[in-house]
Amino acid sequence: MSIRLGYHIPYFHHTETVTGLFPALVDQVRAAEDAGFDLVTTMDHFYQPPLIGPPDGPMLEAYTLLGALAAATGRVQLSTMVTGIGYRNPALLAKMVTTLDVISQGRAVLGVGAGWHEQEHREYGYEFGTVAERFGRFEEALGVVVPMLRGARPRVEGRWFRAEGAINEPRLREDLPLLIGGGGEKKTFAFAARHADHLNIICTTSELPRKMAALRTRCAEAGRDPATLETSFATPLIIDEDGDRARKLLEEALARSGVNVAELTDSERAAASDRFFVGTPAEVTEQLQERVLCHGIDGLMANMLVNAHDPDAIALTGRTLAPLVGLAPETGTTT
């Protein structure tokens, strides 16, 4: 099943009470399903990331949440964006995502990455390590989890993980999609070329030409046609019929994370504009066409930074983005 348009759940601080949180999440995910998104994702974090809020802000465990959302939805695929590979034994991770696939009747996607949040690794008691160590752990984990998704019983005696013929049943299918997320041109892209069905690229738009060239190189090294590896772009955005209001919402979000837009240098402002997509539907459409889709990216993963809980904003974002990636709004089907 193809992935073209993702709706990301970026925060959990939008309800007055904890008891109201999950019902609100169900409402917004159903709104995303109705708006034509074909994938819903959530973070795999224990603490809020810096741009979202302080570490002690609300954060739900990813796979428990996805299992509950599977029972509350009927069409959208479900994934993390993305699973920190060091947080779970990879054999257990294979079992968790195939269980999600059974619950959702074949709508699970395994999203994985090397992990980057040092504080939550340290404070939860997981080894963080150097960049080289994290990618070594990532590669070793893929050698366990990917075969288990396909019905094999891997035997691995590695530095980080062991598996002794681990069994993973029941499974609905042999082709549960693997999504790898990140921007590393050497390791991450190489792992994607060798193992993944989908690569979600995280970078600024000015970096995209180099990233896409690097991906083609990694695919050539793996003997893979790059056309067989779907790509998407991590897309932080705010769309509003009033473009000035959208830009004001971004300024307020940055201020909450300690960034005063008025004090930014010209180069810092340029970097910010290179990262975010903000404005009216027509303005954001033009930005995405000229800065992202022209480079051959297949899909968009929408991170609605400030209004992801608003059903009207979700509907507007779906109507704006779906035609750009070849989907029919409100159905999620290919046009």
N, C-alpha and C positions, 0 to 999 in steps of 0.2 A: 504494500500500500504506500503510495507516494505521500510525501510531506511537503506542502507548499506554503502553508500559512499557520504559524503558531501563535497562540495566545499564552503569555506567561503570567503567572500569579506572582507579582513582585513584592507584596507586603501583606501583613496580617494585623495591621493596627487600625483598621478602619471601622471597627464596631465598638460600641460603648461597653459591651460586656463580653466576656469569654463565651458565655452560652450562646450569644448571637453570632459568633464567628463562623461556625461551620454552615449554618443555614445561609448566611450571606455568601459564603464561598460557593455553595451549590447554585445559588441564584446567578452569580456572575459567570460561572462555568457554563451553565445552561444558556445564558445570554450569548456567550462566545460560540457555543455550538449552533445556536440559531443564526448568528451573524456570519456563518460561513467558514470559521476557523476549522482546520482539520486536525490540529494538534493542540492539546492543553498541557502545559508544563508547570512544574513547581521547582523551587530551589531545593537542593540537598544541603542544607545548612542547619546548624544548631543555634547560631547567633545571627542577628540581622547584619547584612553587609553594610559597609560604611556609608554608601550613598543612600541607603534606605532609612537608617536610623541607628541608634546606639546598640551595642551588643546585647543589652538586657531587654530589648524590645521583643515583642511576640514572634515566635517562629515555630512552626509545626514540623513534625518528622515527616519526611517526604513520602515514604512508601505506605505508611498508615493512611495518610491523606489520599493518595492516589487510589488505594483500594476502596475507600469510601466514595470517592468521586466516580469510580467505575460503576458502582451500583446506582448512581444518581444521573448518569448520562447514557446515551444510546448510540452515538455515532463517532464522536471525536476520539482520536488516538490519545494516549496518556503516557507521559514520560517525566523524568526529572530533566532539568537543564542546569547542570548535569550531575550525575552521581559522583561524589568524591570517591575515587577508587580505593583509598586507604581506610574508609570508614567501615567497610564490611568485608568479611571473608568472601572471596569471589565465588566460591561454590554456593554459599548462602545467598549471595546476590543473584545468581542464576535462578535459584529456587524462588526467591522473592518476585522477580520479574515474570517468571513463568506462571506463578500463582496469580499475579495481577492480570496476566493474559487470559487465564481461565475465567477469572471473575468478570472481566470486561468482554468476554466472548471474542478474543482475538484483536484487541485494540492497544495492547501494550507495546511500547518502544523502550529499549534499554539505552538510555543516555548516560555516557561515562566521560570522565575527564581525569586529569592527573591530580587535581586538588590544589588550592592556593591559599586557603584561609588559615594562616599559621596559628592565630590565637585559639580558634576552636579546636584545632588538632591538639595543641598543647594542653588546654584546660580540660578537654574530655579524655586525655590520656592516650591519644593516638600519636604515633611517631610521625613527625613532619619531614625532617631530613632535608638534604640538599636538592636542588633541581634534578641533578643526575639520579639521585636515589628515588625521587618521586616518579620519574619516568621509567626507571628500572622496575619499580613496583607495578606501575601501570602495565608495562609490557608483560610482566609475569602473570598479572591478574587476567589479562586478555587470553592468555594461554589456558586458563581454567574455564572462564565464563563462556567464551565463544563456543568451544566444543560442547559444553553442557547445554547450551541453547539449541544445538543441532542434534542432540540425542546421543552424543558420544560420552564415554566415561573416562575422563582424562586422568592420567597418572603424572603428577608433577611433584618434584622434590626441589623446590627453589629456595632462594635466599629469603623471600618474603612469605611465600605461601606453599602449602602442601595439599595435594589431593590424591587419594588412593582409589581411583575408579569410582568417583562420586556419581551417583545415580540422580537423575533429574526427571521425575515423572509425577503427575501427568503433564503432558505438553499438548497444546492444540495444534501446533504447526512446527515445521522445520525452519521457517524463514522469519522468525520474530526479528524485527529490524534492530540493527545496532546503529546508534547515533553517537558520534564522537564530537565533543565540543572543545574549542580552543583556537589559538592562533599560532602555535609553534610550527614553524615551517619545516623543521627537520624531523623531530620525533612525532608530534601530534599528527601532522599530515601523512607521515609514513605509516603510522598505525592505521589511520583512516583508509589509506590506499590499500593496505593489506587486509583489513578486517571489516570495514564499516559499509553500511548502506547509505549513510547520510553524514555529512560533515557540516556542523554549524560553526561558522568562522566568526571569531571575536577579534575585532580590530577597528581602527578608524577607517573612514572611507578612502582617505589618501593612500592607505597601505594596501587597498584591495588589488590593484594591478599586480603588485609584487607577490601577494599571497596567492593569487590565482595562478601565476606563473610557477611558483614553487609547488603548488598542488599538482600541476601538470607534470612537473619533473618527478615528484614522488610517485605518481601513478605510472610513469614510464619505467621507473626503477623497479616497480612491483609487477610490471607486465600487464597493467590494467588500463583499459580504455577509460579516460576520465569522464566520458559521457555516462558511464555506468555508476558513478558516485554522485549522488544528489548533493547539492550544496545549498546552504541558507546563510543569511547574515543576521547577526544579533542586532536588533533594531530598537534602540531606546527612542521613544517618540511621545509626543503630546499633540493630538489633533483636536481642533475646536473650530466651529464655524466662525468664531471670532479669533483671528490670528494673533491679535495683540493680547488677548486673554491667555492664549496658549503660551506665548512667550513669558507672560507674567507668572504663570504657573511654574514654568521651568526655573525662573529666577528664585521663586519661593522655595522650590525643592532644593536647589543648590544652596540657598541660605541656611536651610535646616541642616545641611551636611557641613556647614562652616565655610562655604564659598560665597563671598560677596561679589556679585557680578560687576558692580560699579568700580571695584578695586582691581579688576583683572587687567593685565597688560594686553596689548594688541595681539601678541602671540598666544597668550592664554585664551583670549576670546576666540581666536581662530581655531585653536585646538578644541574648544567647547563646541563650536559650530560644526566641526568635522565629525563630532561624535553623535550629536543629537539631531532628531528630525522633528521640527516644531513648526506649527502654523495651521493654516486652513487645509481642508482636504486637497485643494488644488495645489497649494504650496508644497505640501508633503509629497504629493504624487510627483511633482516635478523634481524635488530633491532626490527621491528614491530612484527615479528613472535616470537622472543625470549622474548620480554619485554611486549607485549600487548596481542596479539591474543591467546597466550598459556593459558591465564587466563579465556578464555571463552567469551571475548568481541565479539559482533556480527559485529560491523561496525566501520568505521573510519571517523572522521570529520576533513578534511585536512585544516589547516590554513597555507597557503603558505606565510610565513612571509615577503619575499622580492620580490617575482617574480609572485605574483598572477595575475598580469596584462599582463603577457607574454604568448601568445597563445601556443608557443612551450613548455614552462615550464608546462602549464596546461595539454597539451596532454601527456607529459612525466609522469607527476604525475598520471594522469588517467590510463595510461598503466601499471604503477608500482603497483598501489593500487588496481585496480579493481579485478585482479585475487585473491588477498588475502582475499577478502570478498565475493567471489563467484559471481562476476559480470563479464560479458563479456565486455571488453574495447570497446568503441565507440558505445555501444548500451544501456548500463545500465540495460540489462536484466540478469536474474539469469542463471548461467551456471549449 
